[in-house]
Amino acid sequence: MNSVVLSGAAIKLYINNKLYNEVQQISYVLDYGEYSIYGIDSPHPQEIAPTKSSIQGSISGVRIKHSGGIQAIDARPLIKDLLAAPYISIRIHDRSSKEDLLLIQSAKITNQKVAIGAKGTVKLSFDFVGMIALEPLDRA
């Protein structure tokens, strides 16, 4: 069987259905929330049960001059409207197979980090939490 490994250059990231070209790295953890149930005086689990699932992750990239950052793409509100922080959609798409690797229809950006090096590029990264993460077979 022939297998192909996905590489970073073959991935596109969309935020609110707009291509986010500044991305350089994406990482996320999809926690299914399963835990072991033990019987009385049993050292071994009798069952593995689902609880609350969650997804959280981080997107890192560069900050382009005059781009407006994540506020300009409507991912975060102006500082005076913090209580009106919008839900965003995050979609990771494979260029070659045209397959969506992950779709989060409702996510929020929880924080952002900026790193400015002397005579270097301005790095922008932000963390997100999502409600439901749909993988390829979930959308079939």
VOTORKOL-698715 format. One line per field, with one value per residue: x, z, y of N, C-alpha, C, O in turn; residue in three letters; residue number from 1. Coordinates in Angstrom, 3 decimals. Atoms other than C-alpha are relative to their C-alpha. Layout:
% VOTORKOL-698715
n.X <- [X; ...] .
n.Z <- [Z; ...] .
n.Y <- [Y; ...] .
ca.X <- [X; ...] .
ca.Z <- [Z; ...] .
ca.Y <- [Y; ...] .
c.X <- [X; ...] .
c.Z <- [Z; ...] .
c.Y <- [Y; ...] .
o.X <- [X; ...] .
o.Z <- [Z; ...] .
o.Y <- [Y; ...] .
r <- [ALA; ...] .
k <- [NUM; ...] .
***
This chain:
% VOTORKOL-698715
n.X <- [0.840; -0.759; 0.461; -0.526; -0.018; 0.337; -1.031; 0.525; 0.221; 1.167; 1.163; 0.513; 0.810; 1.044; 0.694; 1.246; 0.012; -0.977; -1.340; -0.908; -1.314; -1.096; -0.243; -1.218; 0.123; 1.287; 0.018; 1.236; 0.238; 1.399; 0.164; 1.304; 0.567; 0.338; -0.672; 0.188; 0.908; -0.494; 0.903; -0.417; -1.249; -0.586; -1.095; 0.109; 1.277; 1.020; 0.627; -0.502; 1.223; -0.193; 0.506; 0.026; -1.098; -0.415; -1.131; -0.721; -1.189; -0.785; -0.354; -1.145; -0.384; -0.641; 0.891; -0.272; 0.180; 1.283; 1.036; 1.019; -0.042; 1.191; 1.202; 0.381; 0.707; 1.185; -0.178; 0.118; 0.632; -0.761; -0.154; 1.207; 1.081; -0.521; 1.068; 0.619; -0.976; 0.751; -0.445; -0.620; -0.187; -1.383; -0.006; -1.312; 0.304; -1.138; -0.006; -0.067; 1.173; 1.198; 0.726; -0.078; -0.558; 0.667; 0.910; 0.591; 0.949; 0.148; -1.199; -0.327; -1.409; -0.073; -1.103; -0.975; -1.357; -0.788; -1.431; -0.686; -1.439; -0.772; -0.226; 0.595; 1.417; 0.920; 0.697; 1.310; 0.626; 1.184; 0.592; 1.447; 0.771; 1.114; 1.107; 0.085; -0.995; 0.423; -1.077; 0.539; 1.100; 1.155; 0.699; 0.382] .
n.Z <- [0.000; 0.119; -0.948; 0.198; -1.236; 0.218; -0.413; -0.329; 1.174; 0.721; -0.824; -0.019; -1.179; 0.206; -1.172; 0.503; 1.444; 0.705; -0.079; -0.936; 0.585; -0.928; -0.862; 0.171; -0.763; -0.632; -0.855; -0.775; -0.771; -0.013; -1.162; 0.059; -1.333; -0.480; -1.236; -0.429; -1.110; -0.754; -0.929; -1.400; -0.289; 1.237; 0.497; 1.452; 0.389; 0.580; 1.127; 0.333; 0.287; 0.495; -0.791; 0.775; 0.955; 0.216; 0.902; -0.206; 0.824; 0.181; 1.374; -0.028; 1.297; -0.002; 0.024; 1.208; -0.182; 0.353; 0.211; -1.033; -0.886; -0.068; -0.032; 1.374; 0.621; -0.853; -0.908; -1.335; 0.097; -0.518; -1.447; -0.664; 0.186; -0.400; -0.309; 1.258; 0.755; 0.899; 0.317; 1.320; 0.530; 0.356; 0.909; 0.498; 1.306; 0.718; 1.377; 1.054; 0.034; -0.123; -1.154; -1.234; -1.043; -1.250; 0.062; -1.270; 0.407; -1.077; -0.831; -0.469; -0.277; -1.428; -0.264; 1.087; -0.422; 1.021; -0.285; 0.897; -0.143; 0.565; 1.439; 0.475; 0.316; -1.129; -0.065; -0.630; -0.214; -0.842; -0.432; 0.181; -0.509; 0.910; -0.553; 0.665; 1.060; 0.987; 0.807; 1.339; 0.043; -0.658; 0.959; 1.165] .
n.Y <- [-1.178; -1.231; -1.011; -1.345; -0.774; -1.407; -0.942; -1.318; -0.838; 0.498; -0.299; -1.371; -0.284; -0.995; -0.525; -0.599; 0.264; -0.837; 0.578; -0.670; 0.269; -0.281; 1.160; 0.785; 1.243; 0.269; 1.187; 0.089; 1.213; 0.402; 0.865; 0.657; -0.017; 1.329; 0.354; 1.392; 0.272; 1.153; 0.657; -0.043; 0.724; 0.517; -0.835; -0.112; -0.603; 0.878; -0.687; -1.336; -0.755; -1.365; -1.129; -1.243; -0.137; -1.386; -0.225; -1.251; -0.003; -1.207; -0.363; -0.908; -0.534; -1.311; -1.158; -0.780; -1.446; -0.624; 1.020; -0.106; 1.154; 0.845; -0.845; -0.342; 1.122; 0.190; 1.120; -0.596; -1.318; -1.138; 0.101; -0.510; 0.976; 1.306; 0.949; 0.415; 0.787; 0.879; 1.351; 0.059; 1.343; 0.321; 1.151; 0.399; 0.587; 0.565; -0.515; 1.009; 0.883; -0.858; 0.508; -0.767; 0.851; -0.343; -1.141; -0.410; -1.032; -0.980; -0.095; -1.348; -0.255; -0.284; -0.936; -0.137; -0.298; -0.677; 0.007; -0.926; 0.112; -1.100; 0.127; 1.240; -0.089; -0.002; 1.293; -0.069; 1.302; -0.081; 1.257; 0.063; 1.133; 0.236; 0.770; 1.295; 0.138; 0.985; 0.546; 0.311; 0.961; -0.599; -0.862; 0.795] .
ca.X <- [0.000; 1.348; 1.214; 1.746; 2.734; 1.160; 3.603; 3.138; 3.451; 0.566; -1.818; -4.022; -5.665; -8.958; -10.359; -13.976; -13.641; -10.835; -7.364; -4.947; -1.623; 0.426; 0.302; 3.556; 2.508; -0.715; -1.034; -4.100; -5.190; -8.484; -9.421; -12.221; -12.727; -12.746; -11.915; -11.664; -14.382; -13.225; -15.191; -14.990; -11.480; -10.481; -7.059; -8.142; -10.793; -14.038; -15.139; -13.957; -16.663; -16.994; -17.402; -16.784; -14.741; -12.774; -10.375; -7.746; -4.798; -2.381; -1.738; 1.613; 2.800; 4.093; 2.519; 2.315; 2.707; -0.585; -2.589; -4.449; -3.659; -6.441; -8.817; -8.775; -10.006; -12.835; -11.340; -11.252; -13.276; -11.981; -10.883; -14.068; -16.207; -14.494; -17.785; -18.845; -15.974; -17.209; -17.138; -14.907; -14.553; -11.178; -10.617; -7.427; -7.389; -5.025; -4.028; -3.350; -6.298; -8.750; -9.750; -10.618; -8.451; -10.256; -13.238; -14.176; -17.333; -17.408; -14.140; -12.874; -9.413; -8.434; -5.127; -2.472; 1.288; 3.579; 7.362; 9.465; 13.134; 15.798; 15.930; 13.709; 10.162; 7.244; 5.849; 2.160; 0.613; -2.750; -4.514; -8.052; -10.673; -13.388; -16.730; -16.998; -14.149; -15.180; -12.624; -12.964; -15.184; -17.413; -18.332; -18.887] .
ca.Z <- [0.000; -0.973; 1.744; 1.607; 4.545; 4.769; 4.938; 6.199; 2.794; 1.557; 4.195; 3.991; 7.000; 6.752; 9.502; 8.910; 5.392; 4.530; 3.752; 6.569; 4.713; 7.719; 9.360; 9.888; 12.409; 13.658; 16.613; 18.397; 20.949; 20.483; 23.849; 23.666; 27.426; 28.051; 31.464; 33.154; 35.436; 38.139; 40.155; 43.920; 44.969; 41.310; 40.104; 36.482; 34.712; 33.759; 31.244; 29.463; 29.363; 27.444; 29.267; 27.927; 24.760; 23.920; 21.388; 21.980; 19.962; 18.819; 15.528; 14.969; 12.183; 11.297; 11.678; 8.343; 8.255; 8.150; 8.279; 11.486; 13.064; 14.269; 14.814; 11.090; 10.201; 12.760; 14.981; 18.024; 18.760; 19.504; 23.115; 23.942; 22.827; 24.719; 25.830; 22.190; 21.201; 18.142; 17.477; 14.522; 12.222; 11.686; 8.734; 7.891; 4.238; 2.313; -1.007; -2.921; -1.900; -1.488; 1.818; 4.939; 7.685; 10.484; 10.740; 13.904; 13.267; 16.659; 18.274; 20.238; 20.449; 24.109; 23.973; 21.634; 21.962; 20.072; 19.900; 18.426; 17.887; 17.166; 13.391; 12.947; 11.993; 14.315; 15.352; 16.198; 17.768; 19.344; 21.205; 20.601; 22.155; 20.099; 20.671; 18.074; 15.877; 12.690; 11.061; 7.433; 8.103; 10.410; 7.417; 4.958] .
ca.Y <- [0.000; 3.382; 6.041; 9.771; 11.931; 15.368; 18.249; 21.778; 23.417; 21.305; 22.659; 25.748; 27.373; 29.224; 31.425; 32.425; 30.960; 33.391; 32.085; 32.932; 33.166; 34.274; 30.835; 28.944; 26.311; 24.767; 22.446; 21.164; 18.595; 16.816; 15.318; 12.751; 12.934; 9.204; 7.821; 4.431; 3.078; 0.699; -1.832; -2.127; -3.233; -3.783; -2.594; -2.969; -0.890; -2.580; 0.026; 3.141; 5.792; 9.062; 12.365; 15.856; 16.215; 19.346; 20.771; 23.386; 24.484; 27.105; 28.887; 30.586; 32.812; 36.230; 39.646; 41.458; 45.244; 47.179; 43.947; 44.731; 41.378; 39.095; 42.019; 42.793; 39.306; 39.603; 36.926; 39.235; 42.367; 45.831; 46.297; 48.215; 45.238; 42.411; 40.864; 40.559; 38.244; 36.353; 32.656; 31.865; 28.892; 27.220; 24.911; 23.039; 21.981; 19.702; 21.285; 18.082; 15.881; 18.814; 17.207; 19.158; 17.691; 19.498; 21.824; 23.653; 25.621; 27.352; 28.393; 31.357; 32.841; 32.858; 34.740; 36.021; 36.258; 38.596; 38.179; 40.973; 40.258; 42.836; 43.277; 40.253; 39.487; 40.055; 36.661; 36.384; 33.312; 32.724; 29.954; 28.789; 26.540; 24.922; 23.300; 20.516; 19.349; 17.569; 15.318; 14.071; 11.052; 13.103; 15.250; 12.394] .
c.X <- [0.881; -0.546; 0.704; -0.091; -0.319; 1.132; -0.613; -0.292; -1.242; -1.305; -0.381; -0.861; -0.992; -0.584; -1.184; -0.074; 0.869; 1.376; 0.871; 1.428; 1.156; 0.399; 1.309; -0.064; -1.386; 0.190; -1.304; -0.061; -1.494; -0.146; -1.405; -0.650; -0.379; 0.797; -0.371; -0.953; 0.455; -1.103; 0.546; 1.211; 0.649; 1.129; -0.070; -1.352; -0.954; -0.605; 0.714; -1.197; 0.314; -0.535; -0.047; 1.202; 0.327; 1.104; 0.602; 1.288; 0.646; 0.321; 1.108; 0.323; 0.710; -1.063; 0.417; -0.262; -1.365; -1.119; -1.125; -0.058; -1.297; -1.283; -0.493; -0.736; -1.234; 0.098; -0.058; -0.625; 0.969; -0.005; -1.245; -1.177; 0.409; -1.090; -0.691; 0.969; -0.728; 0.513; 0.581; -0.008; 1.462; -0.049; 1.410; -0.248; 1.286; -0.080; -0.109; -1.253; -1.321; -0.878; 0.142; 0.485; -0.682; -0.885; -0.567; -0.917; -0.189; 1.220; 0.161; 1.495; 0.093; 1.137; 0.879; 1.349; 0.730; 1.457; 0.688; 1.492; 0.692; 0.307; -0.564; -1.467; -0.815; -0.801; -1.310; -0.514; -1.200; -0.541; -1.499; -0.573; -1.196; -1.057; -0.096; 1.005; -0.424; 1.204; -0.607; -1.189; -1.250; -0.856; -0.491; -1.502] .
c.Z <- [0.000; 0.991; -0.262; 1.328; -0.327; 0.488; 0.158; -1.207; -0.774; 0.729; -0.165; 1.239; -0.342; 1.349; -0.527; -1.523; -0.812; 0.212; 0.926; -0.409; 0.977; 0.846; -0.341; 0.746; 0.626; 0.889; 0.777; 0.720; 0.020; 1.108; -0.017; 1.366; 0.544; 1.260; 0.392; 1.186; 0.654; 0.872; 1.418; 0.182; -1.245; -0.459; -1.512; -0.371; -0.618; -1.255; -0.231; -0.496; -0.527; 1.002; -0.917; -0.932; -0.177; -1.044; 0.343; -0.796; -0.101; -1.483; 0.089; -1.403; 0.147; -0.038; -1.180; 0.285; -0.509; -0.229; 1.023; 0.936; 0.007; 0.145; -1.409; -0.711; 0.824; 0.886; 1.461; -0.158; 0.410; 1.523; 0.747; -0.096; 0.436; 0.288; -1.261; -0.862; -0.862; 0.009; -1.407; -0.473; -0.400; -0.855; -0.492; -1.224; -0.647; -1.457; -1.047; -0.075; 0.044; 1.183; 1.167; 1.098; 1.338; -0.251; 1.386; -0.349; 1.052; 0.903; 0.457; 0.243; 1.451; 0.373; -1.233; 0.579; -1.176; 0.445; -1.052; 0.277; -0.618; -1.460; -0.569; -0.340; 1.285; -0.068; 0.755; 0.159; 0.906; 0.274; -0.208; 0.752; -0.924; 0.626; -0.621; -1.143; -0.932; -0.839; -1.314; -0.010; 0.725; -0.971; -1.216; -0.045] .
c.Y <- [1.235; 1.025; 1.322; 0.730; 1.448; 0.881; 1.378; 0.873; -0.413; 0.315; 1.469; 0.159; 1.106; 0.389; 0.787; -0.065; 0.948; -0.616; 0.836; -0.344; 0.134; -1.203; -0.696; -1.315; -0.084; -1.223; -0.005; -1.338; -0.229; -1.036; -0.585; -0.145; -1.359; -0.324; -1.432; -0.069; -1.299; -0.573; 0.111; -0.914; -0.605; 0.918; 0.245; 0.611; -1.018; 0.603; 1.322; 0.797; 1.396; 1.022; 1.210; 0.066; 1.478; 0.037; 1.342; -0.058; 1.357; 0.187; 1.041; 0.466; 1.327; 1.092; 0.863; 1.481; 0.455; -1.022; 0.094; -1.191; -0.786; 0.814; 0.302; -1.137; -0.389; -1.237; 0.445; 1.380; 1.109; -0.078; 0.485; -0.966; -1.409; -1.032; -0.521; -0.800; -1.022; -1.438; 0.060; -1.449; -0.156; -1.258; -0.240; -0.873; -0.513; 0.423; -1.110; -0.871; 0.765; -0.433; 0.969; -0.931; 0.246; 1.208; 0.227; 1.162; 1.076; -0.062; 1.441; 0.082; 0.449; 0.936; 0.103; 0.385; 0.646; -0.020; 0.869; -0.091; 1.209; -0.310; -1.298; 0.210; 0.018; -1.292; 0.194; -1.421; 0.192; -1.387; 0.058; -1.202; -0.143; -0.883; -1.384; -0.021; -1.124; -0.415; -0.484; -0.960; 0.506; 0.801; -0.766; -0.260] .
o.X <- [1.821; -1.756; 1.839; -1.124; 0.251; 1.744; -1.665; -1.274; -1.756; -2.376; 0.480; -1.542; -0.617; -0.916; -1.025; -0.500; 0.672; 1.737; 0.961; 1.990; 2.238; 1.402; 1.653; 0.657; -1.930; 0.773; -1.820; 0.584; -2.262; 0.300; -2.391; -1.810; -1.317; 1.960; -1.359; -0.912; 0.609; -1.976; 1.654; 1.177; 1.368; 0.927; 0.667; -2.365; -0.534; -1.178; 1.282; -1.844; 1.306; -1.498; -0.722; 2.345; -0.504; 1.777; -0.105; 1.836; 0.262; 0.590; 0.958; 0.141; 1.296; -2.195; 1.540; -1.205; -1.815; -2.100; -2.240; -0.842; -2.023; -2.372; -1.698; -1.488; -1.791; -0.907; -0.341; -0.412; 2.076; -0.875; -1.527; -2.188; 0.008; -0.892; -1.446; 0.880; -1.511; 1.671; 0.103; -0.170; 2.087; -0.611; 2.066; -0.953; 2.309; -1.079; -0.852; -1.746; -2.387; -2.079; 1.222; -0.165; -0.790; -0.492; -1.187; -0.455; -0.572; 1.385; -0.410; 2.120; -0.552; 1.040; 0.826; 1.433; 0.588; 1.765; 0.558; 1.958; 0.140; 0.903; -0.035; -1.967; -0.369; -1.499; -1.339; -0.538; -1.233; -0.391; -2.103; 0.131; -1.737; -0.817; -0.089; 1.005; -0.580; 1.855; -1.830; -2.179; -2.357; -2.057; -1.153; -1.988] .
o.Z <- [0.788; 1.046; -0.739; 1.997; -1.252; 1.519; -0.407; -1.204; -1.592; 0.300; -0.237; 1.653; -0.865; 2.163; -1.312; -2.178; -2.018; 1.331; 0.776; 0.038; 0.724; 1.558; -1.512; 0.413; 1.103; 0.470; 1.156; 0.328; 0.478; 0.969; 0.066; 1.451; 1.334; 1.390; -0.084; 2.085; -0.004; 1.340; 1.627; -0.202; -1.134; -0.590; -2.059; 0.255; -1.294; -2.083; 0.693; -1.474; -0.124; 1.723; -1.946; -0.485; 0.082; -1.302; 0.563; -1.039; 0.574; -2.201; 0.766; -2.377; 1.188; -0.464; -1.221; 0.997; -1.573; -0.912; 0.766; 1.884; -0.987; -0.079; -1.635; -1.655; 0.647; 1.175; 2.347; -1.172; 0.880; 2.105; 1.849; 0.580; -0.193; 0.041; -1.199; -2.089; -0.344; 0.329; -2.260; 0.323; -0.895; -0.459; -0.995; -1.154; -0.635; -2.132; -2.019; -1.171; -0.140; 1.205; 1.406; 1.391; 2.163; -0.950; 1.974; -0.718; 0.725; 1.685; -0.126; 0.699; 1.856; 1.369; -2.132; 1.602; -2.324; 1.589; -2.254; 1.348; -1.494; -1.771; -1.538; -0.324; 2.328; -1.049; 1.810; -0.803; 1.738; -0.530; -0.173; 1.050; -1.420; 1.621; 0.111; -2.004; -0.506; -1.476; -1.455; -0.689; 0.450; -0.764; -2.082; -0.966] .
o.Y <- [1.332; 1.247; 1.365; 0.690; 2.027; 0.600; 1.676; 1.615; 0.350; -0.115; 2.346; -0.780; 2.156; -0.473; 1.722; 0.886; 1.094; -0.980; 2.054; -1.344; -0.397; -1.150; -0.859; -2.255; 0.911; -2.224; 1.047; -2.311; 0.617; -2.175; 0.148; -0.546; -1.462; 0.059; -1.991; 0.771; -2.328; 0.157; 0.605; -2.083; -1.598; 2.125; 1.065; 0.298; -1.958; -0.105; 1.905; 0.423; 2.004; 0.760; 1.181; -0.025; 2.348; -0.961; 2.325; -1.133; 2.312; -0.777; 2.058; -0.264; 1.623; 0.864; 1.366; 1.827; 0.029; -0.730; -0.362; -1.190; -0.807; 0.286; 0.413; -0.893; -1.472; -1.886; -0.362; 2.044; 0.846; -0.726; 0.015; -0.775; -2.388; -2.222; -1.491; -0.760; -1.819; -1.704; 0.808; -2.375; 0.781; -2.279; 0.673; -1.880; 0.171; 0.176; -0.970; -1.135; 0.177; -0.162; 1.509; -1.935; -0.661; 2.143; -0.659; 2.241; 2.199; -0.999; 2.363; -0.875; 1.416; 1.653; -0.737; 1.064; 0.225; 0.314; 0.637; 0.299; 1.875; -1.342; -1.842; 1.335; -0.459; -1.547; 0.826; -2.187; 1.099; -2.308; 1.129; -2.167; 0.845; -1.568; -2.374; 0.859; -2.268; 0.413; -0.451; -0.689; 0.045; 0.976; -0.194; -0.917] .
r <- [MET; ASN; SER; VAL; VAL; LEU; SER; GLY; ALA; ALA; ILE; LYS; LEU; TYR; ILE; ASN; ASN; LYS; LEU; TYR; ASN; GLU; VAL; GLN; GLN; ILE; SER; TYR; VAL; LEU; ASP; TYR; GLY; GLU; TYR; SER; ILE; TYR; GLY; ILE; ASP; SER; PRO; HIS; PRO; GLN; GLU; ILE; ALA; PRO; THR; LYS; SER; SER; ILE; GLN; GLY; SER; ILE; SER; GLY; VAL; ARG; ILE; LYS; HIS; SER; GLY; GLY; ILE; GLN; ALA; ILE; ASP; ALA; ARG; PRO; LEU; ILE; LYS; ASP; LEU; LEU; ALA; ALA; PRO; TYR; ILE; SER; ILE; ARG; ILE; HIS; ASP; ARG; SER; SER; LYS; GLU; ASP; LEU; LEU; LEU; ILE; GLN; SER; ALA; LYS; ILE; THR; ASN; GLN; LYS; VAL; ALA; ILE; GLY; ALA; LYS; GLY; THR; VAL; LYS; LEU; SER; PHE; ASP; PHE; VAL; GLY; MET; ILE; ALA; LEU; GLU; PRO; LEU; ASP; ARG; ALA] .
k <- [1; 2; 3; 4; 5; 6; 7; 8; 9; 10; 11; 12; 13; 14; 15; 16; 17; 18; 19; 20; 21; 22; 23; 24; 25; 26; 27; 28; 29; 30; 31; 32; 33; 34; 35; 36; 37; 38; 39; 40; 41; 42; 43; 44; 45; 46; 47; 48; 49; 50; 51; 52; 53; 54; 55; 56; 57; 58; 59; 60; 61; 62; 63; 64; 65; 66; 67; 68; 69; 70; 71; 72; 73; 74; 75; 76; 77; 78; 79; 80; 81; 82; 83; 84; 85; 86; 87; 88; 89; 90; 91; 92; 93; 94; 95; 96; 97; 98; 99; 100; 101; 102; 103; 104; 105; 106; 107; 108; 109; 110; 111; 112; 113; 114; 115; 116; 117; 118; 119; 120; 121; 122; 123; 124; 125; 126; 127; 128; 129; 130; 131; 132; 133; 134; 135; 136; 137; 138; 139; 140] .
***
